[in-house]
Amino acid sequence: RTLLVQAGIRGPNLDGLDWEFRGVRTSRYTFVYWLKTGFVELYDRRRDRYQVNNVAEDPRYTAILEELTDRTRALGDCSGDACRTDFGPVPEPVTR
């Protein structure tokens, strides 16, 4: 299961919200993209329960980062039943 996470405030335009960040949470990972700064966070909660070690720049997590970015886009652009998507499993980190 992949859940969209996002937060923000009402923006100056009438089109909706001005998101501070968007991302997704799975049973193992938390991924967040900060829209204004471009800062990316990725946490492997199986290895880092308290989300202290950001692994977004760790090459072992590249495929995971790409997958969760795609899921964030898909869920951020859908509505209603279209959001009920079975993405399948998230890849495992590459071992060295």
C-alpha positions in Angstrom: 0.0 0.0 0.0 1.3 3.5 -0.9 -0.2 6.6 0.7 0.2 10.1 -0.5 1.5 12.6 2.0 1.4 16.3 1.4 1.1 19.5 3.3 0.7 23.2 2.5 -1.4 26.2 2.8 -3.9 27.9 0.6 -2.0 29.6 -2.1 -2.4 33.0 -3.7 -4.2 31.6 -6.8 -7.7 30.2 -6.8 -6.6 26.9 -8.4 -6.0 25.2 -5.0 -3.3 24.6 -2.6 0.3 25.7 -2.6 2.0 22.5 -1.5 5.1 22.7 0.8 5.9 19.1 0.2 4.6 16.0 -1.4 5.6 12.4 -1.1 4.5 8.9 -0.3 4.8 6.4 2.5 4.9 2.6 2.1 5.2 -0.1 4.7 9.0 0.4 4.6 9.8 3.8 3.1 9.0 7.5 3.6 9.7 9.7 0.6 9.2 13.5 0.6 10.0 16.2 -2.1 10.0 19.8 -0.9 8.6 21.8 -3.8 10.1 25.2 -3.1 13.7 24.0 -2.4 13.8 20.8 -4.4 15.2 19.0 -1.3 14.5 15.3 -1.3 14.2 13.0 1.7 14.1 9.2 1.6 14.1 7.1 4.8 14.3 3.3 5.0 12.3 2.7 8.2 13.3 -0.9 8.4 16.9 0.2 8.9 16.2 3.6 10.4 13.1 3.5 12.6 13.3 7.1 13.6 14.0 8.5 10.1 17.3 10.1 11.0 19.5 9.0 8.1 18.3 10.5 4.8 19.4 7.9 2.1 18.1 10.0 -0.9 21.7 10.4 -2.3 22.8 6.8 -1.5 23.3 5.0 -4.8 21.9 1.8 -3.4 18.5 3.5 -3.2 18.4 5.0 -6.7 15.7 2.5 -8.1 13.7 3.0 -4.9 13.9 6.8 -5.2 12.7 6.6 -8.9 9.9 4.3 -8.0 8.6 6.4 -5.2 8.9 9.6 -7.3 6.7 8.0 -9.9 4.2 6.9 -7.3 4.1 10.5 -5.9 3.3 11.9 -9.3 0.7 9.2 -10.0 -1.1 9.7 -6.7 -0.8 13.5 -6.8 -2.5 13.7 -10.2 -5.4 11.3 -9.6 -8.8 11.6 -7.9 -11.5 9.2 -6.8 -11.3 5.6 -7.8 -8.3 6.3 -10.2 -6.2 6.6 -7.0 -6.8 3.0 -6.1 -3.6 1.7 -7.8 -1.7 -1.5 -7.1 1.9 -0.5 -7.7 3.4 -3.8 -6.7 6.4 -4.2 -4.5 9.1 -1.5 -4.1 12.5 -2.6 -5.1 15.1 -3.6 -2.5 18.2 -1.5 -1.9 21.2 -2.7 -4.0 23.7 -4.5 -1.9 27.4 -3.7 -2.3 
